[in-house]
Structure formats: C-alpha cells, structure tokens
C-alpha cells in the first residue's frame, strides 16, 4: 500500500506539471510530462534516476514560477 501512494504522487506531479507546461504553451514538455509516469513500468535504476531528475527539475520550475509571481504581483 505504501508504494501505491508513492506512485500516485508521481502521477499527480507529472499531470500537474503537464498542465503547467500546457498553459505556458510548452507542448513538448507537456507531452514529456504526460509520458513520464510510464517509466514506472520499466524496473531499472536508470528509470528511477530519470524520474527523480524529472521530479527535481519540476520542483525547481515550481520554485522559479513562485518567485516570479511573488515579484510581479503587487500585494497592496
């Protein structure tokens, strides 16, 4: 059951990133984000590292866009 929640979190993050990239008009990254959970079927260390790198870069993107919105939106 523990693995189910981990896999569900990866799928949710991938779909959320796909929506983010689709809204930004970055369709190649959107398709890549949608296809990324399918690497979970490939049981190897390379697939695990690719998914880890994808989630890390996705987190960096969310931090970048959060900083951008905080700087550009006035809070008056």
N, CA, C and O atoms as a Maestro MAE file, in Angstrom:
{
 s_m_m2io_version
 :::
 2.0.0
}

f_m_ct {
 s_m_title
 :::
 protein
 m_atom[304] {
  # First column is atom index #
  i_m_mmod_type
  r_m_x_coord
  r_m_y_coord
  r_m_z_coord
  i_m_residue_number
  s_m_chain_name
  s_m_pdb_residue_name
  s_m_pdb_atom_name
  i_m_atomic_number
  :::
  1 25 0.823 -1.195 0.000 1 A "UNK " " N  " 7
  2 3 0.000 0.000 0.000 1 A "UNK " " CA " 6
  3 2 0.866 1.258 0.000 1 A "UNK " " C  " 6
  4 15 0.473 2.294 -0.536 1 A "UNK " " O  " 8
  5 25 2.059 1.155 0.612 2 A "UNK " " N  " 7
  6 3 2.955 2.300 0.673 2 A "UNK " " CA " 6
  7 2 3.416 2.709 -0.729 2 A "UNK " " C  " 6
  8 15 3.506 3.898 -1.037 2 A "UNK " " O  " 8
  9 25 3.707 1.711 -1.576 3 A "UNK " " N  " 7
  10 3 4.134 2.012 -2.940 3 A "UNK " " CA " 6
  11 2 3.028 2.669 -3.755 3 A "UNK " " C  " 6
  12 15 3.297 3.486 -4.636 3 A "UNK " " O  " 8
  13 25 1.785 2.311 -3.458 4 A "UNK " " N  " 7
  14 3 0.657 2.908 -4.167 4 A "UNK " " CA " 6
  15 2 0.653 4.422 -4.006 4 A "UNK " " C  " 6
  16 15 0.451 5.151 -4.977 4 A "UNK " " O  " 8
  17 25 0.877 4.898 -2.784 5 A "UNK " " N  " 7
  18 3 0.850 6.339 -2.533 5 A "UNK " " CA " 6
  19 2 2.036 7.029 -3.196 5 A "UNK " " C  " 6
  20 15 1.909 8.163 -3.658 5 A "UNK " " O  " 8
  21 25 3.182 6.364 -3.249 6 A "UNK " " N  " 7
  22 3 4.344 6.941 -3.925 6 A "UNK " " CA " 6
  23 2 4.093 7.064 -5.425 6 A "UNK " " C  " 6
  24 15 4.404 8.085 -6.038 6 A "UNK " " O  " 8
  25 25 3.531 6.016 -5.999 7 A "UNK " " N  " 7
  26 3 3.236 6.038 -7.433 7 A "UNK " " CA " 6
  27 2 2.163 7.071 -7.737 7 A "UNK " " C  " 6
  28 15 2.253 7.782 -8.738 7 A "UNK " " O  " 8
  29 25 1.158 7.160 -6.891 8 A "UNK " " N  " 7
  30 3 0.095 8.144 -7.084 8 A "UNK " " CA " 6
  31 2 0.647 9.570 -7.025 8 A "UNK " " C  " 6
  32 15 0.218 10.432 -7.792 8 A "UNK " " O  " 8
  33 25 1.593 9.820 -6.122 9 A "UNK " " N  " 7
  34 3 2.210 11.146 -6.020 9 A "UNK " " CA " 6
  35 2 3.001 11.476 -7.277 9 A "UNK " " C  " 6
  36 15 2.958 12.613 -7.749 9 A "UNK " " O  " 8
  37 25 3.718 10.510 -7.827 10 A "UNK " " N  " 7
  38 3 4.478 10.741 -9.056 10 A "UNK " " CA " 6
  39 2 3.539 11.044 -10.214 10 A "UNK " " C  " 6
  40 15 3.804 11.947 -11.008 10 A "UNK " " O  " 8
  41 25 2.453 10.303 -10.315 11 A "UNK " " N  " 7
  42 3 1.480 10.536 -11.387 11 A "UNK " " CA " 6
  43 2 0.833 11.908 -11.236 11 A "UNK " " C  " 6
  44 15 0.683 12.638 -12.216 11 A "UNK " " O  " 8
  45 25 0.452 12.256 -10.019 12 A "UNK " " N  " 7
  46 3 -0.165 13.563 -9.773 12 A "UNK " " CA " 6
  47 2 0.796 14.700 -10.125 12 A "UNK " " C  " 6
  48 15 0.399 15.664 -10.779 12 A "UNK " " O  " 8
  49 25 2.047 14.597 -9.699 13 A "UNK " " N  " 7
  50 3 3.034 15.642 -10.011 13 A "UNK " " CA " 6
  51 2 3.261 15.753 -11.519 13 A "UNK " " C  " 6
  52 15 3.396 16.856 -12.049 13 A "UNK " " O  " 8
  53 25 3.303 14.626 -12.198 14 A "UNK " " N  " 7
  54 3 3.503 14.646 -13.647 14 A "UNK " " CA " 6
  55 2 2.343 15.337 -14.354 14 A "UNK " " C  " 6
  56 15 2.552 16.139 -15.264 14 A "UNK " " O  " 8
  57 25 1.131 15.025 -13.937 15 A "UNK " " N  " 7
  58 3 -0.034 15.649 -14.565 15 A "UNK " " CA " 6
  59 2 -0.122 17.134 -14.238 15 A "UNK " " C  " 6
  60 15 -0.524 17.933 -15.084 15 A "UNK " " O  " 8
  61 25 0.247 17.506 -13.029 16 A "UNK " " N  " 7
  62 3 0.247 18.913 -12.655 16 A "UNK " " CA " 6
  63 2 1.295 19.684 -13.454 16 A "UNK " " C  " 6
  64 15 1.042 20.807 -13.892 16 A "UNK " " O  " 8
  65 25 2.463 19.088 -13.643 17 A "UNK " " N  " 7
  66 3 3.485 19.726 -14.483 17 A "UNK " " CA " 6
  67 2 3.024 19.810 -15.937 17 A "UNK " " C  " 6
  68 15 3.293 20.800 -16.617 17 A "UNK " " O  " 8
  69 25 2.335 18.782 -16.410 18 A "UNK " " N  " 7
  70 3 1.826 18.814 -17.781 18 A "UNK " " CA " 6
  71 2 0.828 19.954 -17.958 18 A "UNK " " C  " 6
  72 15 0.843 20.637 -18.981 18 A "UNK " " O  " 8
  73 25 -0.033 20.160 -16.975 19 A "UNK " " N  " 7
  74 3 -0.983 21.271 -17.047 19 A "UNK " " CA " 6
  75 2 -0.245 22.611 -17.025 19 A "UNK " " C  " 6
  76 15 -0.618 23.543 -17.737 19 A "UNK " " O  " 8
  77 25 0.785 22.700 -16.217 20 A "UNK " " N  " 7
  78 3 1.579 23.929 -16.132 20 A "UNK " " CA " 6
  79 2 2.243 24.229 -17.479 20 A "UNK " " C  " 6
  80 15 2.170 25.351 -17.980 20 A "UNK " " O  " 8
  81 25 2.883 23.225 -18.053 21 A "UNK " " N  " 7
  82 3 3.563 23.427 -19.331 21 A "UNK " " CA " 6
  83 2 2.568 23.681 -20.461 21 A "UNK " " C  " 6
  84 15 2.860 24.453 -21.375 21 A "UNK " " O  " 8
  85 25 1.404 23.048 -20.413 22 A "UNK " " N  " 7
  86 3 0.389 23.295 -21.426 22 A "UNK " " CA " 6
  87 2 -0.125 24.723 -21.372 22 A "UNK " " C  " 6
  88 15 -0.355 25.342 -22.411 22 A "UNK " " O  " 8
  89 25 -0.304 25.245 -20.177 23 A "UNK " " N  " 7
  90 3 -0.760 26.631 -20.017 23 A "UNK " " CA " 6
  91 2 0.292 27.611 -20.522 23 A "UNK " " C  " 6
  92 15 -0.041 28.679 -21.036 23 A "UNK " " O  " 8
  93 25 1.574 27.239 -20.372 24 A "UNK " " N  " 7
  94 3 2.667 28.097 -20.832 24 A "UNK " " CA " 6
  95 2 2.924 27.940 -22.333 24 A "UNK " " C  " 6
  96 15 3.707 28.698 -22.906 24 A "UNK " " O  " 8
  97 25 2.283 26.977 -22.964 25 A "UNK " " N  " 7
  98 3 2.470 26.769 -24.392 25 A "UNK " " CA " 6
  99 2 3.701 25.946 -24.732 25 A "UNK " " C  " 6
  100 15 4.152 25.959 -25.877 25 A "UNK " " O  " 8
  101 25 4.246 25.238 -23.770 26 A "UNK " " N  " 7
  102 3 5.422 24.390 -23.978 26 A "UNK " " CA " 6
  103 2 4.944 22.945 -24.177 26 A "UNK " " C  " 6
  104 15 5.007 22.124 -23.262 26 A "UNK " " O  " 8
  105 25 4.472 22.658 -25.378 27 A "UNK " " N  " 7
  106 3 3.785 21.403 -25.611 27 A "UNK " " CA " 6
  107 2 4.721 20.201 -25.614 27 A "UNK " " C  " 6
  108 15 4.297 19.105 -25.246 27 A "UNK " " O  " 8
  109 25 5.971 20.368 -26.014 28 A "UNK " " N  " 7
  110 3 6.915 19.244 -25.967 28 A "UNK " " CA " 6
  111 2 7.134 18.811 -24.519 28 A "UNK " " C  " 6
  112 15 7.168 17.616 -24.228 28 A "UNK " " O  " 8
  113 25 7.281 19.771 -23.613 29 A "UNK " " N  " 7
  114 3 7.448 19.439 -22.200 29 A "UNK " " CA " 6
  115 2 6.155 18.890 -21.603 29 A "UNK " " C  " 6
  116 15 6.182 18.071 -20.685 29 A "UNK " " O  " 8
  117 25 5.035 19.348 -22.130 30 A "UNK " " N  " 7
  118 3 3.751 18.830 -21.663 30 A "UNK " " CA " 6
  119 2 3.624 17.351 -22.009 30 A "UNK " " C  " 6
  120 15 3.235 16.552 -21.158 30 A "UNK " " O  " 8
  121 25 3.943 16.978 -23.234 31 A "UNK " " N  " 7
  122 3 3.852 15.580 -23.642 31 A "UNK " " CA " 6
  123 2 4.850 14.721 -22.878 31 A "UNK " " C  " 6
  124 15 4.548 13.586 -22.508 31 A "UNK " " O  " 8
  125 25 6.035 15.264 -22.645 32 A "UNK " " N  " 7
  126 3 7.033 14.546 -21.866 32 A "UNK " " CA " 6
  127 2 6.537 14.305 -20.443 32 A "UNK " " C  " 6
  128 15 6.756 13.231 -19.883 32 A "UNK " " O  " 8
  129 25 5.879 15.288 -19.865 33 A "UNK " " N  " 7
  130 3 5.342 15.148 -18.516 33 A "UNK " " CA " 6
  131 2 4.227 14.112 -18.451 33 A "UNK " " C  " 6
  132 15 4.105 13.386 -17.464 33 A "UNK " " O  " 8
  133 25 3.426 14.043 -19.488 34 A "UNK " " N  " 7
  134 3 2.341 13.052 -19.513 34 A "UNK " " CA " 6
  135 2 2.903 11.641 -19.665 34 A "UNK " " C  " 6
  136 15 2.354 10.693 -19.104 34 A "UNK " " O  " 8
  137 25 3.984 11.496 -20.414 35 A "UNK " " N  " 7
  138 3 4.554 10.176 -20.659 35 A "UNK " " CA " 6
  139 2 5.482 9.700 -19.539 35 A "UNK " " C  " 6
  140 15 5.782 8.509 -19.458 35 A "UNK " " O  " 8
  141 25 5.929 10.589 -18.695 36 A "UNK " " N  " 7
  142 3 6.899 10.238 -17.660 36 A "UNK " " CA " 6
  143 2 6.421 9.130 -16.712 36 A "UNK " " C  " 6
  144 15 7.235 8.273 -16.365 36 A "UNK " " O  " 8
  145 25 5.163 9.090 -16.274 37 A "UNK " " N  " 7
  146 3 4.755 8.001 -15.365 37 A "UNK " " CA " 6
  147 2 4.864 6.609 -15.980 37 A "UNK " " C  " 6
  148 15 4.919 5.620 -15.250 37 A "UNK " " O  " 8
  149 25 4.895 6.516 -17.294 38 A "UNK " " N  " 7
  150 3 5.016 5.204 -17.922 38 A "UNK " " CA " 6
  151 2 6.396 4.591 -17.692 38 A "UNK " " C  " 6
  152 15 6.576 3.387 -17.876 38 A "UNK " " O  " 8
  153 25 7.366 5.404 -17.293 39 A "UNK " " N  " 7
  154 3 8.673 4.857 -16.925 39 A "UNK " " CA " 6
  155 2 8.599 4.010 -15.664 39 A "UNK " " C  " 6
  156 15 9.511 3.234 -15.379 39 A "UNK " " O  " 8
  157 25 7.510 4.157 -14.902 40 A "UNK " " N  " 7
  158 3 7.359 3.355 -13.692 40 A "UNK " " CA " 6
  159 2 7.196 1.868 -14.015 40 A "UNK " " C  " 6
  160 15 7.429 1.019 -13.154 40 A "UNK " " O  " 8
  161 25 6.801 1.550 -15.237 41 A "UNK " " N  " 7
  162 3 6.671 0.150 -15.640 41 A "UNK " " CA " 6
  163 2 8.023 -0.485 -15.951 41 A "UNK " " C  " 6
  164 15 8.150 -1.709 -15.975 41 A "UNK " " O  " 8
  165 25 9.027 0.348 -16.188 42 A "UNK " " N  " 7
  166 3 10.362 -0.145 -16.517 42 A "UNK " " CA " 6
  167 2 11.166 -0.205 -15.227 42 A "UNK " " C  " 6
  168 15 11.548 0.831 -14.682 42 A "UNK " " O  " 8
  169 25 11.421 -1.393 -14.748 43 A "UNK " " N  " 7
  170 3 12.089 -1.546 -13.458 43 A "UNK " " CA " 6
  171 2 13.600 -1.605 -13.664 43 A "UNK " " C  " 6
  172 15 14.178 -2.668 -13.891 43 A "UNK " " O  " 8
  173 25 14.212 -0.439 -13.577 44 A "UNK " " N  " 7
  174 3 15.667 -0.363 -13.631 44 A "UNK " " CA " 6
  175 2 16.113 0.873 -12.875 44 A "UNK " " C  " 6
  176 15 15.318 1.767 -12.585 44 A "UNK " " O  " 8
  177 25 17.390 0.905 -12.564 45 A "UNK " " N  " 7
  178 3 17.923 2.053 -11.841 45 A "UNK " " CA " 6
  179 2 17.934 3.299 -12.712 45 A "UNK " " C  " 6
  180 15 17.787 4.411 -12.206 45 A "UNK " " O  " 8
  181 25 18.104 3.123 -14.000 46 A "UNK " " N  " 7
  182 3 18.108 4.275 -14.918 46 A "UNK " " CA " 6
  183 2 16.738 4.947 -14.933 46 A "UNK " " C  " 6
  184 15 16.646 6.174 -14.883 46 A "UNK " " O  " 8
  185 25 15.687 4.155 -14.999 47 A "UNK " " N  " 7
  186 3 14.333 4.713 -14.993 47 A "UNK " " CA " 6
  187 2 14.063 5.456 -13.693 47 A "UNK " " C  " 6
  188 15 13.449 6.523 -13.699 47 A "UNK " " O  " 8
  189 25 14.521 4.894 -12.580 48 A "UNK " " N  " 7
  190 3 14.320 5.562 -11.289 48 A "UNK " " CA " 6
  191 2 15.066 6.890 -11.249 48 A "UNK " " C  " 6
  192 15 14.533 7.874 -10.735 48 A "UNK " " O  " 8
  193 25 16.272 6.942 -11.774 49 A "UNK " " N  " 7
  194 3 17.054 8.185 -11.793 49 A "UNK " " CA " 6
  195 2 16.433 9.224 -12.727 49 A "UNK " " C  " 6
  196 15 16.454 10.418 -12.430 49 A "UNK " " O  " 8
  197 25 15.882 8.772 -13.850 50 A "UNK " " N  " 7
  198 3 15.214 9.697 -14.771 50 A "UNK " " CA " 6
  199 2 13.995 10.312 -14.095 50 A "UNK " " C  " 6
  200 15 13.768 11.517 -14.206 50 A "UNK " " O  " 8
  201 25 13.214 9.502 -13.400 51 A "UNK " " N  " 7
  202 3 12.034 10.010 -12.708 51 A "UNK " " CA " 6
  203 2 12.440 10.961 -11.583 51 A "UNK " " C  " 6
  204 15 11.800 11.993 -11.381 51 A "UNK " " O  " 8
  205 25 13.498 10.619 -10.851 52 A "UNK " " N  " 7
  206 3 13.978 11.505 -9.793 52 A "UNK " " CA " 6
  207 2 14.429 12.848 -10.361 52 A "UNK " " C  " 6
  208 15 14.113 13.899 -9.804 52 A "UNK " " O  " 8
  209 25 15.170 12.810 -11.472 53 A "UNK " " N  " 7
  210 3 15.626 14.056 -12.090 53 A "UNK " " CA " 6
  211 2 14.442 14.872 -12.585 53 A "UNK " " C  " 6
  212 15 14.428 16.096 -12.447 53 A "UNK " " O  " 8
  213 25 13.454 14.207 -13.158 54 A "UNK " " N  " 7
  214 3 12.256 14.888 -13.642 54 A "UNK " " CA " 6
  215 2 11.521 15.584 -12.497 54 A "UNK " " C  " 6
  216 15 11.111 16.738 -12.629 54 A "UNK " " O  " 8
  217 25 11.354 14.884 -11.375 55 A "UNK " " N  " 7
  218 3 10.655 15.469 -10.237 55 A "UNK " " CA " 6
  219 2 11.468 16.612 -9.620 55 A "UNK " " C  " 6
  220 15 10.896 17.612 -9.185 55 A "UNK " " O  " 8
  221 25 12.781 16.471 -9.580 56 A "UNK " " N  " 7
  222 3 13.635 17.534 -9.057 56 A "UNK " " CA " 6
  223 2 13.541 18.784 -9.934 56 A "UNK " " C  " 6
  224 15 13.375 19.892 -9.426 56 A "UNK " " O  " 8
  225 25 13.648 18.603 -11.245 57 A "UNK " " N  " 7
  226 3 13.544 19.753 -12.153 57 A "UNK " " CA " 6
  227 2 12.144 20.359 -12.128 57 A "UNK " " C  " 6
  228 15 11.994 21.574 -12.257 57 A "UNK " " O  " 8
  229 25 11.130 19.534 -11.965 58 A "UNK " " N  " 7
  230 3 9.767 20.051 -11.823 58 A "UNK " " CA " 6
  231 2 9.620 20.893 -10.566 58 A "UNK " " C  " 6
  232 15 8.957 21.930 -10.583 58 A "UNK " " O  " 8
  233 25 10.234 20.451 -9.476 59 A "UNK " " N  " 7
  234 3 10.226 21.234 -8.242 59 A "UNK " " CA " 6
  235 2 10.934 22.560 -8.409 59 A "UNK " " C  " 6
  236 15 10.475 23.585 -7.904 59 A "UNK " " O  " 8
  237 25 12.055 22.545 -9.119 60 A "UNK " " N  " 7
  238 3 12.765 23.796 -9.396 60 A "UNK " " CA " 6
  239 2 11.917 24.741 -10.243 60 A "UNK " " C  " 6
  240 15 11.945 25.956 -10.046 60 A "UNK " " O  " 8
  241 25 11.171 24.181 -11.175 61 A "UNK " " N  " 7
  242 3 10.280 25.007 -12.006 61 A "UNK " " CA " 6
  243 2 9.188 25.644 -11.157 61 A "UNK " " C  " 6
  244 15 8.855 26.813 -11.348 61 A "UNK " " O  " 8
  245 25 8.635 24.889 -10.227 62 A "UNK " " N  " 7
  246 3 7.598 25.443 -9.356 62 A "UNK " " CA " 6
  247 2 8.162 26.524 -8.451 62 A "UNK " " C  " 6
  248 15 7.493 27.524 -8.192 62 A "UNK " " O  " 8
  249 25 9.379 26.340 -7.969 63 A "UNK " " N  " 7
  250 3 10.021 27.385 -7.160 63 A "UNK " " CA " 6
  251 2 10.265 28.628 -8.007 63 A "UNK " " C  " 6
  252 15 10.027 29.749 -7.557 63 A "UNK " " O  " 8
  253 25 10.741 28.428 -9.238 64 A "UNK " " N  " 7
  254 3 11.014 29.554 -10.132 64 A "UNK " " CA " 6
  255 2 9.745 30.351 -10.429 64 A "UNK " " C  " 6
  256 15 9.761 31.581 -10.390 64 A "UNK " " O  " 8
  257 25 8.667 29.668 -10.721 65 A "UNK " " N  " 7
  258 3 7.437 30.367 -11.071 65 A "UNK " " CA " 6
  259 2 6.811 31.021 -9.841 65 A "UNK " " C  " 6
  260 15 6.167 32.063 -9.959 65 A "UNK " " O  " 8
  261 25 6.993 30.421 -8.663 66 A "UNK " " N  " 7
  262 3 6.502 31.046 -7.433 66 A "UNK " " CA " 6
  263 2 7.245 32.339 -7.158 66 A "UNK " " C  " 6
  264 15 6.627 33.348 -6.818 66 A "UNK " " O  " 8
  265 25 8.559 32.324 -7.299 67 A "UNK " " N  " 7
  266 3 9.358 33.536 -7.106 67 A "UNK " " CA " 6
  267 2 8.959 34.598 -8.127 67 A "UNK " " C  " 6
  268 15 8.876 35.779 -7.788 67 A "UNK " " O  " 8
  269 25 8.713 34.193 -9.368 68 A "UNK " " N  " 7
  270 3 8.292 35.129 -10.405 68 A "UNK " " CA " 6
  271 2 6.973 35.802 -10.027 68 A "UNK " " C  " 6
  272 15 6.846 37.021 -10.136 68 A "UNK " " O  " 8
  273 25 5.985 35.008 -9.579 69 A "UNK " " N  " 7
  274 3 4.695 35.586 -9.216 69 A "UNK " " CA " 6
  275 2 4.782 36.474 -7.987 69 A "UNK " " C  " 6
  276 15 4.109 37.502 -7.913 69 A "UNK " " O  " 8
  277 25 5.599 36.089 -7.032 70 A "UNK " " N  " 7
  278 3 5.754 36.916 -5.834 70 A "UNK " " CA " 6
  279 2 6.382 38.263 -6.189 70 A "UNK " " C  " 6
  280 15 6.026 39.283 -5.599 70 A "UNK " " O  " 8
  281 25 7.303 38.276 -7.139 71 A "UNK " " N  " 7
  282 3 7.961 39.523 -7.530 71 A "UNK " " CA " 6
  283 2 7.060 40.400 -8.396 71 A "UNK " " C  " 6
  284 15 7.163 41.625 -8.330 71 A "UNK " " O  " 8
  285 25 6.193 39.816 -9.193 72 A "UNK " " N  " 7
  286 3 5.438 40.604 -10.167 72 A "UNK " " CA " 6
  287 2 4.043 41.017 -9.689 72 A "UNK " " C  " 6
  288 15 3.506 42.008 -10.185 72 A "UNK " " O  " 8
  289 25 3.454 40.310 -8.765 73 A "UNK " " N  " 7
  290 3 2.096 40.625 -8.328 73 A "UNK " " CA " 6
  291 2 2.170 41.585 -7.136 73 A "UNK " " C  " 6
  292 15 2.805 41.268 -6.130 73 A "UNK " " O  " 8
  293 25 1.537 42.742 -7.237 74 A "UNK " " N  " 7
  294 3 1.555 43.673 -6.102 74 A "UNK " " CA " 6
  295 2 0.616 43.188 -4.996 74 A "UNK " " C  " 6
  296 15 -0.458 42.655 -5.272 74 A "UNK " " O  " 8
  297 25 1.025 43.376 -3.768 75 A "UNK " " N  " 7
  298 3 0.229 42.961 -2.620 75 A "UNK " " CA " 6
  299 2 -0.330 44.146 -1.860 75 A "UNK " " C  " 6
  300 15 -0.265 44.185 -0.631 75 A "UNK " " O  " 8
  301 25 -0.878 45.110 -2.576 76 A "UNK " " N  " 7
  302 3 -1.435 46.321 -1.923 76 A "UNK " " CA " 6
  303 2 -2.867 46.084 -1.563 76 A "UNK " " C  " 6
  304 15 -3.519 46.968 -1.008 76 A "UNK " " O  " 8
  :::
 }
 m_bond[303] {
  # First column is bond index #
  i_m_from
  i_m_to
  i_m_order
  :::
  1 1 2 1
  2 2 3 1
  3 3 4 2
  4 3 5 1
  5 5 6 1
  6 6 7 1
  7 7 8 2
  8 7 9 1
  9 9 10 1
  10 10 11 1
  11 11 12 2
  12 11 13 1
  13 13 14 1
  14 14 15 1
  15 15 16 2
  16 15 17 1
  17 17 18 1
  18 18 19 1
  19 19 20 2
  20 19 21 1
  21 21 22 1
  22 22 23 1
  23 23 24 2
  24 23 25 1
  25 25 26 1
  26 26 27 1
  27 27 28 2
  28 27 29 1
  29 29 30 1
  30 30 31 1
  31 31 32 2
  32 31 33 1
  33 33 34 1
  34 34 35 1
  35 35 36 2
  36 35 37 1
  37 37 38 1
  38 38 39 1
  39 39 40 2
  40 39 41 1
  41 41 42 1
  42 42 43 1
  43 43 44 2
  44 43 45 1
  45 45 46 1
  46 46 47 1
  47 47 48 2
  48 47 49 1
  49 49 50 1
  50 50 51 1
  51 51 52 2
  52 51 53 1
  53 53 54 1
  54 54 55 1
  55 55 56 2
  56 55 57 1
  57 57 58 1
  58 58 59 1
  59 59 60 2
  60 59 61 1
  61 61 62 1
  62 62 63 1
  63 63 64 2
  64 63 65 1
  65 65 66 1
  66 66 67 1
  67 67 68 2
  68 67 69 1
  69 69 70 1
  70 70 71 1
  71 71 72 2
  72 71 73 1
  73 73 74 1
  74 74 75 1
  75 75 76 2
  76 75 77 1
  77 77 78 1
  78 78 79 1
  79 79 80 2
  80 79 81 1
  81 81 82 1
  82 82 83 1
  83 83 84 2
  84 83 85 1
  85 85 86 1
  86 86 87 1
  87 87 88 2
  88 87 89 1
  89 89 90 1
  90 90 91 1
  91 91 92 2
  92 91 93 1
  93 93 94 1
  94 94 95 1
  95 95 96 2
  96 95 97 1
  97 97 98 1
  98 98 99 1
  99 99 100 2
  100 99 101 1
  101 101 102 1
  102 102 103 1
  103 103 104 2
  104 103 105 1
  105 105 106 1
  106 106 107 1
  107 107 108 2
  108 107 109 1
  109 109 110 1
  110 110 111 1
  111 111 112 2
  112 111 113 1
  113 113 114 1
  114 114 115 1
  115 115 116 2
  116 115 117 1
  117 117 118 1
  118 118 119 1
  119 119 120 2
  120 119 121 1
  121 121 122 1
  122 122 123 1
  123 123 124 2
  124 123 125 1
  125 125 126 1
  126 126 127 1
  127 127 128 2
  128 127 129 1
  129 129 130 1
  130 130 131 1
  131 131 132 2
  132 131 133 1
  133 133 134 1
  134 134 135 1
  135 135 136 2
  136 135 137 1
  137 137 138 1
  138 138 139 1
  139 139 140 2
  140 139 141 1
  141 141 142 1
  142 142 143 1
  143 143 144 2
  144 143 145 1
  145 145 146 1
  146 146 147 1
  147 147 148 2
  148 147 149 1
  149 149 150 1
  150 150 151 1
  151 151 152 2
  152 151 153 1
  153 153 154 1
  154 154 155 1
  155 155 156 2
  156 155 157 1
  157 157 158 1
  158 158 159 1
  159 159 160 2
  160 159 161 1
  161 161 162 1
  162 162 163 1
  163 163 164 2
  164 163 165 1
  165 165 166 1
  166 166 167 1
  167 167 168 2
  168 167 169 1
  169 169 170 1
  170 170 171 1
  171 171 172 2
  172 171 173 1
  173 173 174 1
  174 174 175 1
  175 175 176 2
  176 175 177 1
  177 177 178 1
  178 178 179 1
  179 179 180 2
  180 179 181 1
  181 181 182 1
  182 182 183 1
  183 183 184 2
  184 183 185 1
  185 185 186 1
  186 186 187 1
  187 187 188 2
  188 187 189 1
  189 189 190 1
  190 190 191 1
  191 191 192 2
  192 191 193 1
  193 193 194 1
  194 194 195 1
  195 195 196 2
  196 195 197 1
  197 197 198 1
  198 198 199 1
  199 199 200 2
  200 199 201 1
  201 201 202 1
  202 202 203 1
  203 203 204 2
  204 203 205 1
  205 205 206 1
  206 206 207 1
  207 207 208 2
  208 207 209 1
  209 209 210 1
  210 210 211 1
  211 211 212 2
  212 211 213 1
  213 213 214 1
  214 214 215 1
  215 215 216 2
  216 215 217 1
  217 217 218 1
  218 218 219 1
  219 219 220 2
  220 219 221 1
  221 221 222 1
  222 222 223 1
  223 223 224 2
  224 223 225 1
  225 225 226 1
  226 226 227 1
  227 227 228 2
  228 227 229 1
  229 229 230 1
  230 230 231 1
  231 231 232 2
  232 231 233 1
  233 233 234 1
  234 234 235 1
  235 235 236 2
  236 235 237 1
  237 237 238 1
  238 238 239 1
  239 239 240 2
  240 239 241 1
  241 241 242 1
  242 242 243 1
  243 243 244 2
  244 243 245 1
  245 245 246 1
  246 246 247 1
  247 247 248 2
  248 247 249 1
  249 249 250 1
  250 250 251 1
  251 251 252 2
  252 251 253 1
  253 253 254 1
  254 254 255 1
  255 255 256 2
  256 255 257 1
  257 257 258 1
  258 258 259 1
  259 259 260 2
  260 259 261 1
  261 261 262 1
  262 262 263 1
  263 263 264 2
  264 263 265 1
  265 265 266 1
  266 266 267 1
  267 267 268 2
  268 267 269 1
  269 269 270 1
  270 270 271 1
  271 271 272 2
  272 271 273 1
  273 273 274 1
  274 274 275 1
  275 275 276 2
  276 275 277 1
  277 277 278 1
  278 278 279 1
  279 279 280 2
  280 279 281 1
  281 281 282 1
  282 282 283 1
  283 283 284 2
  284 283 285 1
  285 285 286 1
  286 286 287 1
  287 287 288 2
  288 287 289 1
  289 289 290 1
  290 290 291 1
  291 291 292 2
  292 291 293 1
  293 293 294 1
  294 294 295 1
  295 295 296 2
  296 295 297 1
  297 297 298 1
  298 298 299 1
  299 299 300 2
  300 299 301 1
  301 301 302 1
  302 302 303 1
  303 303 304 2
  :::
 }
}
